[in-house]
């Protein structure tokens, strides 16, 4: 039930009505995608659905998304998140405890901007989420290959208004 809700929230937040560029099972591994959503005003974002990899027996996954309209980074986890932590390359982990229902944890704009700069020049990100039931999701590792190009596309689309 929670997994279905999470997938629905992720698809709703990230899918473009005019585009079927992949999320979920149709998304190739290690791919960052840019989508624009007009549900609550124009918001173009760069996202990646990150799964736990071949050694992940539980099928855990999360969605990492950067919103060009709101200039914020969010992590959507499979469960009720209490804290999300991101690390780019060898930099220190940066955490947030701003977590809402549906497993969505968001960074304030200042921390989002710091992480964005690291992600634009970095090569790999590690994501961990502490869940309400004392479980931990992660650490999830993801290549940042393609992130910068999709970020530029999202910013340009946001400026053009489509």
N, C-alpha and C positions, 0 to 999 in steps of 0.2 A: 504494500500500500504506500509506504513512504517513498520507495523507489519510483513508483508511478507518479506520485505527486512531484517529486524532484525532477523527473524527466519532463513533466508537463510545464513546471515553472521554468526550467531551463529553456525549453523550446519556445515558450511564450516570450520570455525576456530576450532571447537571442535571435529568433527566426525573423527573417524579413518576409512580409506578405508577398512580395513580388519575386522572391528568390528562394530556391531550394538548395542553396549552397549548404553542404552537409554539416549536420551536427549529429551526435549520437552514432548509431551503427553505420551510417553512410559516410562518416568522416574518416578519411584516411588517418593512420597514426601520425603523430607529430605534426599535425597541421593546425595552424592558426587561421581562423576565418573571420572575415569582416562582414557584418550584417547591419542593415539599418532598419529600425523599427519606428513606426509612427503611432503606436498605441497611446502614448502619453506625451505627444510632441516628438519631434524628430530626435532620435538617439542612434548614432552609429557607434558600434562597438567592435572590439577585437576579442575573440573568445577561443577557448580550447577546452574540449572535454578530455580530461586526463583520467585514464584508468590506472589501476594499481599494477598493471603489467602481468607478465606470464606467471609470476609467483603469487599472485593475488587469488586466493581460494574463495574469498567472500564476494568477489565481483564489485568491490568498492570503486567509486569514481567520484570526481568532482569537476566542477566547471569553474574556470578562471576567466574573468571577463573584465576588460577595461572600457569604460564608457567615455567616448569623446565629448558628449554633450555635458555630462556631469563631472568630468575629469576625476572619476573615482574608479578604484579597483575593487572587485568583489570576488568572493569565493563562495560557491554554492556546494555544500557537502551533503552526502547521503546520511542525514540525521539532523539533530538539533545542535547546531554549533554553539560553542561558548567562546571559542578563541581560535583565530586563524593566524598562522605564521608562515611567512614567505622568506626565502633566502635565494638571492641571485649570486651564482658562482660562489666565491669565498666570502662574500660580504656577510655581516651579522644578520640573523633573523630579524624581521620587522613584523610585529604582531598587532592585532586588533581584537578588541573584545566587544565591538559593535556588531552584535549578531541578532538577527530578527528571526521570526518564524520561517519555516521552510528551509532551514539550514543555511541562510544567506548571511555571510559576514562581510562587512564593508569597511574600507579604510577611509579615514578622513582625507581631504584633498592634499594636505601637506605630506602625509605618508604615501598617498597614492602617487604624488609627483616624484617623490624620492625613489619609489620602486619602479616607476615608469622609466626614469633615466637609467637605472641599473638594467632594466629589461631591454632597453633599446641598444645597449652596448654589450650585454652579457651573452652567455652561450647556453646556460642551463638554469632552471629554477627548481627549487624544492619547496613543496607545500605540505603543511601539516595542519590538521584541524582537531582541536579538543572538543569532544562531544559531551552533551549534558549527562549521559549515562556513564561517565568516567572512561569512555572508550576514546581511542585516538584513531583518526583517519589519516593514513600516511605513515611515513613520508612518501609523497608522490614526487617523482622526478620527471621533468619535461624539458625537452630541447626548446630553446628560444629561436631556432632557425625559422625564419619567415615572419616572426612577430613584428619587426620594425617595418617591413613592407606593408603588412596588413594595417598597422597603426597609421601609416601615412595615408593609405586609402581611406580609412575611417575618418581621419581629420579632414581630408579633402571633400569627402562626401558630406560631412557635417557642414562645412563652409558653403558648399553649393546648395544645401538644403534638400538633398535627396540621397 
